[in-house]
Amino acid sequence: MPEKRLIDRFIEYLTAKNISFYRAEKDLAVGNGYIQKAITRNGQFGSDVIEKIGSVYLDINLIYLITGTGGSAILEYNQANTPYSMSAFNDQSAPFNTDTPTIIGKAIASKNENPVHPTVHPPAILHPKVITVDSKGNENILHVSIRSAAGYLAGHSDPEYLEKLPSFRLPGLTGKTYRSFEADGDSMDPTIKHQEMVIGEWVESLEDIKDDRVYIIVTKNSRPVIKRLLNRINSLGFIIAKSDATNNRQLYKNYTIDPDDILEVWYARFHGSFDFQAPSDMWKRVNNHEADITVLQDTVDKLMSVIKTAGLLNE
């Protein structure tokens, strides 16, 4: 097993404290994707970032972070009060069973295969199990089609499965973790139609789910579904999933989701289709009438011009 790098030891701390990469980058005032780039490159931080880490995360073991010795990622109680005492050099605590990402091919995956399940109190921090990056360390957007969605529940944390999915990048959707899903069925029609592409932004905490927004949600018992959500975790202990369907609405009744069953949540940020939908019958009729009026007006204008030229119309 390769020796842990500074970035690996920092991720140990973040995982143990349930701090996401995105939140850590905000805490440290570094750019989006800074931690991910450190993973894929030399695994080191500059001295200014290390200094920020020590000032922001007061219970981190800086000696362990920098040297790999002196205990584990989080200081013991007595160490936290005397962080530079000699006791910090005595490796008396067991190593953490962490979720430290490792690079597998082009995918960055978690060693811990047990999914992170949310609890209501305190709010859970969800972590993507696998992401892929390009040659520069920038995250790709993986696309989950209707066909591949059948295996997504079992494969959402499997690097081999996810590496086979198409990946791409899109201007305006950078700096965070995104995933694309193909809508299956008409439960969200007319907002989202069958086979449209919906790109979601990773939701790191269930508390971040906003009422009446569209999300892609994956639970222990279902493939990805696209629904409009109501967050009732704090008041009622569950989330309500709604459909936008205007036709056959009786087929798409609201239902509740237990937070403990949630594996992934993606906030819908973009949707599009390769199919240009035909207009509705009413719109088509109105549009055709407008075209007929345009032709009629053009005919009248030409007729009036002829009449004027012939002098048949008094000014």
Buried (B, 14 or more C-beta within 10 A) or exposed (E): EEEBBBBBBBBBBBBBBBBBBBBBBEBBEBEBBBBBBBBBEEBEBEEEBBEBBBEEBEBBBBBBBBEEEBBBBBBBEEBBEEBEEEBBEEEEBEEBEBBBBBEEEBBBBBEBEEBBBBEBEEBBBBBBBBBBBEEEBBBBBBBBBBEBBEBBBEBBBBBEBBBEBEBEEBEEBEBBBBBBBBBBBBBBBEBBBBBBBBBBBBBBBBBEBEEEEBBBBBBEEEBBBBBBBBBBBEEEEBBBBBBBBEEEEEEBEEEEBBBBBBBBBBBBBBBEBEEEEEEEEEEEEEEEEEEEEEEEEEEEEEEEEEEEEEEEEEE
